[in-house]
């Protein structure tokens, strides 16, 4: 039986494993396979560092401060928490899965799962409850025209009320705390312009509760200040779970060609497209489409070969 594996990130950052029936059959075995591959990759990139797997964690003793970008990229790719501590002998880093690993055999998740086709926009899907404005609908129609039909377009968020925006902020704060030990790191990185930093600090000054943050946002809106273009109905988010890297880049390239502002966010993973109301017209369709989502095999750089040797391919999906 040929290998049927995938490398995709879930919104909750679980690591999914899919392989042949001869592949890992127990969660503990899967963890050891994943963490062993992570450790081998870190040893290759962090030469001179001591990297070992202890139980459900990867322990790293790095002599140089150059470890940080490597660890951050690895943790983001594989859905790992990490913590660091400076000691006399160097930096001690511990890395562990964000959640229990699931072992699954079968095809990759369907990117259209839990969605419906948007009325009047054939070939574009949305999660239940997504609100679209005239501007976002026009953008989606144009994006579908220029992006090959082999690339699924799934909208996970459109126009947001203060409560909906607060719910998204709660997710970001929770995941940022889990990943970095700082619930404000992602927000401070995203909202750096204009009133953004001031709004972020006012959000972080209240508990990580939807009602409390929604009230803060209402006060800003009363002053004519919107934290996100989602609140103006001038932005949409696209799902990346179930898509290949090539398909993700095609969506981003198409959105950029239309003159919008495109950001690939990590927490949770998705493509954010803003300024859709000012899109260009007359853009030529893109060539190619980056097929290979769904049940295709997608290997994370640097780790794929090691995992194929074990009959497994893994990464995170969102």
Secondary structure, DSSP 4 states (H G I P E B T S, - for coil): -------B--TT-PPEEEE-TTS--SHHHHHHHHHHHHHHHHHHHSTT-EEEEETTEEEEEESSTTHHHHHHHHHHHHTEEEEEEEETTEEEEEEEESS--EE--SSPPPTTTTEEEPTTSTTEEEETT----HHHHHHHHHHHHHS-TTS-EEEEE-S--HHHHHHHHHHHHHHHHHHHS-TTHHHHHH--STTHHHHHHHHHTS-S-HHHHHHHHHHHHHTT--SSGGGGT-EEEE--TT--HHHHHHHHHHHHHTT-EEEEEETTEEEEEE-GGG--SSPPPPS------TTS----TTTHHHHHHTTEEEEB--
